Amino acid sequence: MAKKIGLHIYSFQLWNSGGSLELHKVQNGKSFLEIAEEYAQANKSMFTNDKNSETVFTFDCAALEEIRAENGKGEFDLLVGRVKTGEYGIESELFDVSDGSLITRKESQADVLPFGFCIAVAKGEIQKGIIILQSLGNFSMKTVFEKKLQECMDYFKIDYHVVWGQILPKAYLDRFFQRGRLEKVRLIRYEIPEDISERYGINYGVKQTREERIIYRPVGFLERWRREFQEWRSGQRSCTKIVELEDYEYDDMKLEFTLGRTEKTISLANTKGLQVNEDVTDLVDVKGGIPVFDSLQEVLKETAREYIIGMGLLTP
């Protein structure tokens, strides 16, 4: 089975003490994407060695595109590419499962992997864009890529920081509410009343004791409570008042979804901590355990468009 191939989605803006910068007008009439592409091309196939983090990095390819709608109207600009990066500093042995042989990897050798990325900025006066980074199993490249984008700004002497942020929860929630399959509804009570504790035969007031009611395969649940969910998402209703039960007051409602191979539990009491990621293992071609870049970049483009729309930066 192929290692899980994920996409991690972030928002970004260029910021200094004077505020944020319009992304299409960054320096000498050039956009942020044009500057980033120029930096990537200038450093293409040239490995840099960060001795502090014991990491090597290079841009393998990068191309700037304009994405247009079916009617020919420009929707957003996209820088899509691939990097190669890896860590060194530990001597290890590589075991070949096909013949049982061992090869020593030196402390000075890095295990380098390719990762796809894209940066998307909608048309118009825009101060916020989207960055999508590919991961492979437990391996990712956010830390090193974040550093390289800031080095790009410093290289062109642009006195702004690339500030990374979360995608607005609404954009992410929409994907699960509209395209996901709801597997479970969990109603959680974190403090069990004294009379209920007595009935259960447990000590009252013990921390971390909680009670849950779980509904499996809740077909029709989202449709039945559509209005209440809309009010919750607009801030007009607490998540504890979406479903009101006479005999059970709960503190949190958690929804467990599947979307493709992605499994996600969403706490309605706290959406600020959502980690926005997509499992695209089944959507890309894989060779040698690595996603084929041609198929990966098509998924990157499609995902970028969906999130730009979800963030309200583009009207389809």
C-alpha positions as CSV (number, residue, x, y, z in Angstrom):
1,M,0.0,0.0,0.0
2,A,1.3,3.5,-0.9
3,K,2.2,5.9,1.8
4,K,-0.5,8.4,2.6
5,I,-0.2,11.5,0.3
6,G,-1.6,14.6,1.9
7,L,-2.2,18.2,1.1
8,H,-1.9,20.8,3.9
9,I,-3.6,24.1,3.2
10,Y,-2.6,27.4,4.7
11,S,-3.5,31.1,4.2
12,F,-0.8,33.7,3.9
13,Q,-0.2,37.4,3.6
14,L,2.7,39.8,3.5
15,W,2.9,41.9,6.6
16,N,5.0,44.6,8.3
17,S,4.3,47.3,10.9
18,G,2.5,49.3,8.3
19,G,0.0,46.5,7.5
20,S,-0.5,43.9,4.8
21,L,0.6,44.3,1.2
22,E,-1.5,43.8,-2.0
23,L,-0.2,40.6,-3.5
24,H,-0.3,41.7,-7.1
25,K,1.9,44.8,-6.5
26,V,4.8,43.9,-4.4
27,Q,7.9,45.3,-6.1
28,N,8.5,47.2,-9.3
29,G,5.1,46.1,-10.7
30,K,5.7,42.5,-10.0
31,S,3.4,40.3,-8.1
32,F,4.4,38.0,-5.2
33,L,4.0,35.0,-7.4
34,E,6.3,36.5,-10.1
35,I,8.9,37.2,-7.5
36,A,8.6,33.7,-5.9
37,E,8.9,32.1,-9.4
38,E,12.0,34.2,-10.2
39,Y,13.6,33.1,-6.9
40,A,12.8,29.5,-7.5
41,Q,14.2,29.6,-11.0
42,A,17.4,31.3,-9.8
43,N,17.9,28.5,-7.2
44,K,16.7,25.6,-9.3
45,S,18.7,22.3,-8.9
46,M,21.1,24.0,-6.5
47,F,21.1,22.3,-3.1
48,T,21.5,24.6,-0.2
49,N,22.7,23.3,3.1
50,D,21.2,24.6,6.4
51,K,23.8,23.5,8.9
52,N,21.8,24.7,11.9
53,S,18.9,22.4,11.0
54,E,21.0,19.9,9.1
55,T,18.6,20.1,6.1
56,V,19.3,20.3,2.4
57,F,16.9,21.9,-0.1
58,T,16.4,22.7,-3.7
59,F,13.7,23.8,-6.1
60,D,13.2,21.1,-8.7
61,C,10.7,22.9,-10.9
62,A,8.3,25.9,-10.7
63,A,5.9,27.4,-13.2
64,L,3.5,30.4,-13.0
65,E,0.0,29.9,-14.5
66,E,-3.1,31.9,-14.9
67,I,-6.2,29.8,-14.2
68,R,-9.2,30.7,-16.3
69,A,-12.9,29.8,-16.1
70,E,-14.7,28.1,-18.9
71,N,-15.8,31.5,-20.2
72,G,-12.2,32.6,-20.5
73,K,-12.3,35.0,-17.5
74,G,-9.2,34.9,-15.3
75,E,-9.9,33.5,-11.9
76,F,-6.6,33.3,-10.1
77,D,-2.8,33.0,-10.6
78,L,-1.0,30.0,-9.5
79,L,2.7,29.1,-8.8
80,V,3.0,25.3,-8.9
81,G,6.2,23.3,-8.5
82,R,8.2,20.7,-6.6
83,V,11.1,20.9,-4.2
84,K,13.5,18.3,-2.9
85,T,14.5,18.3,0.7
86,G,15.8,16.0,3.4
87,E,17.8,15.8,6.7
88,Y,21.2,14.5,7.5
89,G,23.2,14.2,10.7
90,I,22.5,10.6,11.8
91,E,24.3,7.5,10.6
92,S,21.9,4.7,9.9
93,E,21.7,1.4,8.2
94,L,19.4,0.8,5.2
95,F,17.9,-2.7,5.1
96,D,16.8,-4.1,1.7
97,V,13.8,-6.3,2.3
98,S,14.2,-7.9,-1.1
99,D,17.6,-9.5,-0.4
100,G,18.2,-8.9,3.3
101,S,21.4,-6.7,2.7
102,L,22.4,-3.7,4.8
103,I,23.9,-0.5,3.5
104,T,25.3,2.2,5.8
105,R,24.1,5.7,5.3
106,K,26.7,8.2,6.4
107,E,26.1,11.0,8.9
108,S,26.8,13.4,6.0
109,Q,24.2,11.9,3.7
110,A,20.6,13.1,3.5
111,D,17.5,11.1,2.5
112,V,16.0,13.5,0.0
113,L,12.4,13.3,-1.0
114,P,10.3,15.4,-3.5
115,F,7.3,17.4,-2.4
116,G,4.8,19.3,-4.5
117,F,3.5,22.8,-3.7
118,C,1.4,25.6,-5.0
119,I,0.7,29.2,-4.1
120,A,-2.6,30.7,-5.3
121,V,-3.7,34.3,-5.4
122,A,-7.1,35.3,-6.7
123,K,-7.6,38.2,-9.2
124,G,-8.4,41.7,-8.0
125,E,-7.1,43.7,-5.0
126,I,-6.0,40.8,-2.8
127,Q,-4.0,40.8,0.4
128,K,-4.4,37.1,1.3
129,G,-3.5,34.0,-0.7
130,I,-3.3,30.2,-0.2
131,I,-0.3,27.9,0.1
132,I,-0.7,24.1,-0.4
133,L,2.1,21.8,0.6
134,Q,2.2,18.0,-0.2
135,S,3.3,15.5,2.5
136,L,4.2,11.9,2.2
137,G,3.4,9.6,5.1
138,N,5.0,11.3,8.2
139,F,7.3,13.4,6.0
140,S,6.6,17.1,5.2
141,M,8.4,20.2,4.3
142,K,6.5,23.2,5.9
143,T,9.3,24.4,8.1
144,V,11.9,24.5,5.4
145,F,9.5,25.9,2.8
146,E,8.4,28.6,5.2
147,K,12.0,29.6,5.6
148,K,12.7,29.7,1.9
149,L,9.8,32.0,1.2
150,Q,11.1,34.5,3.7
151,E,14.6,34.1,2.2
152,C,13.0,35.0,-1.1
153,M,11.7,38.3,0.4
154,D,15.1,39.1,1.9
155,Y,16.8,38.3,-1.4
156,F,14.8,40.9,-3.2
157,K,15.1,43.3,-0.2
158,I,11.3,43.4,0.4
159,D,10.7,44.6,3.9
160,Y,7.7,42.4,4.6
161,H,7.3,39.0,6.4
162,V,5.4,36.1,4.9
163,V,2.9,35.4,7.6
164,W,1.2,32.0,7.6
165,G,-2.2,31.4,9.0
166,Q,-5.1,29.0,9.2
167,I,-7.7,28.6,6.5
168,L,-11.0,30.0,7.7
169,P,-12.8,27.1,9.3
170,K,-15.9,27.8,7.1
171,A,-13.9,26.9,3.9
172,Y,-12.8,23.6,5.4
173,L,-16.1,22.7,7.1
174,D,-18.0,23.3,3.8
175,R,-16.0,20.4,2.2
176,F,-17.1,17.9,4.9
177,F,-20.7,19.1,5.3
178,Q,-21.3,19.1,1.5
179,R,-19.1,16.3,0.3
180,G,-18.2,14.1,3.3
181,R,-20.1,11.2,4.8
182,L,-21.1,11.6,8.4
183,E,-20.2,8.4,10.3
184,K,-20.9,9.3,13.9
185,V,-22.4,12.0,16.1
186,R,-20.9,12.2,19.6
187,L,-22.6,14.2,22.3
188,I,-20.2,14.7,25.1
189,R,-20.8,15.8,28.7
190,Y,-17.6,16.7,30.6
191,E,-19.2,17.0,34.1
192,I,-21.6,14.3,35.1
193,P,-24.3,15.6,37.6
194,E,-24.1,14.2,41.1
195,D,-27.4,12.3,40.9
196,I,-26.3,10.6,37.6
197,S,-22.9,9.8,39.1
198,E,-24.7,8.1,42.0
199,R,-26.8,6.0,39.7
200,Y,-23.7,5.0,37.7
201,G,-21.9,4.2,41.0
202,I,-18.9,6.5,40.3
203,N,-17.3,9.2,42.4
204,Y,-18.8,12.7,41.7
205,G,-16.5,15.5,40.5
206,V,-13.6,13.4,39.3
207,K,-11.6,15.2,36.6
208,Q,-11.5,13.7,33.1
209,T,-14.6,11.6,33.8
210,R,-17.1,12.2,31.0
211,E,-20.2,10.8,29.5
212,E,-20.9,10.3,25.8
213,R,-23.8,9.4,23.6
214,I,-22.8,8.2,20.2
215,I,-25.1,7.8,17.2
216,Y,-23.7,5.5,14.5
217,R,-24.5,6.0,10.8
218,P,-26.8,9.0,11.5
219,V,-28.4,9.1,8.0
220,G,-30.4,12.3,7.5
221,F,-28.9,14.1,10.6
222,L,-27.4,17.0,8.8
223,E,-30.4,17.5,6.6
224,R,-32.9,17.3,9.6
225,W,-31.0,20.0,11.5
226,R,-29.9,22.1,8.6
227,R,-31.3,25.4,9.9
228,E,-29.8,24.8,13.4
229,F,-26.4,24.1,11.8
230,Q,-26.6,27.3,9.7
231,E,-27.4,29.3,12.8
232,W,-24.5,27.7,14.6
233,R,-22.1,28.6,11.8
234,S,-23.3,32.2,11.7
235,G,-22.8,32.5,15.5
236,Q,-26.5,32.7,16.3
237,R,-26.7,29.4,18.1
238,S,-24.5,27.4,20.5
239,C,-23.4,24.0,19.4
240,T,-25.0,22.7,22.6
241,K,-28.4,23.9,21.3
242,I,-28.4,22.3,17.9
243,V,-30.1,19.2,19.3
244,E,-31.9,19.7,22.6
245,L,-32.6,16.7,24.7
246,E,-34.8,16.7,27.8
247,D,-32.7,14.1,29.7
248,Y,-29.2,15.0,28.5
249,E,-27.3,18.3,28.5
250,Y,-24.0,18.1,26.6
251,D,-20.9,20.4,26.4
252,D,-19.7,19.5,22.9
253,M,-20.9,17.9,19.7
254,K,-18.3,16.1,17.7
255,L,-19.0,15.0,14.1
256,E,-16.9,12.2,12.6
257,F,-16.7,12.4,8.8
258,T,-15.0,10.4,6.0
259,L,-14.1,12.2,2.8
260,G,-12.3,9.8,0.4
261,R,-9.6,8.3,2.7
262,T,-9.6,11.3,5.0
263,E,-11.1,10.7,8.4
264,K,-11.8,13.8,10.4
265,T,-13.4,14.5,13.8
266,I,-14.7,18.0,14.1
267,S,-15.4,19.5,17.5
268,L,-18.2,22.1,17.1
269,A,-17.2,23.7,20.4
270,N,-13.7,24.5,19.0
271,T,-13.2,24.9,15.3
272,K,-10.2,27.3,15.7
273,G,-7.8,24.4,16.1
274,L,-8.8,22.6,12.9
275,Q,-5.8,21.3,11.0
276,V,-6.7,21.7,7.4
277,N,-5.4,18.7,5.3
278,E,-6.6,16.5,2.6
279,D,-5.8,12.9,1.8
280,V,-5.3,12.6,-2.0
281,T,-3.6,9.2,-2.1
282,D,-6.4,7.8,-4.3
283,L,-6.4,10.9,-6.6
284,V,-2.8,10.8,-7.9
285,D,-0.7,8.3,-9.8
286,V,2.2,6.9,-7.8
287,K,5.5,5.5,-9.0
288,G,8.2,4.2,-6.6
289,G,6.0,5.4,-3.7
290,I,6.2,9.0,-4.9
291,P,3.3,10.9,-6.5
292,V,3.7,11.4,-10.2
293,F,4.0,15.2,-10.5
294,D,1.8,15.6,-13.6
295,S,-1.1,14.1,-11.7
296,L,-0.3,15.8,-8.4
297,Q,-0.3,19.3,-9.9
298,E,-3.8,18.8,-11.3
299,V,-5.0,17.9,-7.8
300,L,-3.1,21.0,-6.4
301,K,-4.9,23.3,-8.9
302,E,-8.3,21.9,-8.2
303,T,-7.8,22.0,-4.5
304,A,-6.5,25.6,-4.7
305,R,-9.6,26.7,-6.6
306,E,-12.0,25.1,-4.1
307,Y,-10.4,26.7,-1.1
308,I,-10.2,30.2,-2.8
309,I,-13.9,29.9,-3.4
310,G,-14.5,28.6,0.2
311,M,-12.6,31.6,1.6
312,G,-14.8,34.0,-0.4
313,L,-11.9,35.2,-2.5
314,L,-13.5,34.0,-5.8
315,T,-17.1,33.7,-6.9
316,P,-17.5,30.7,-9.2
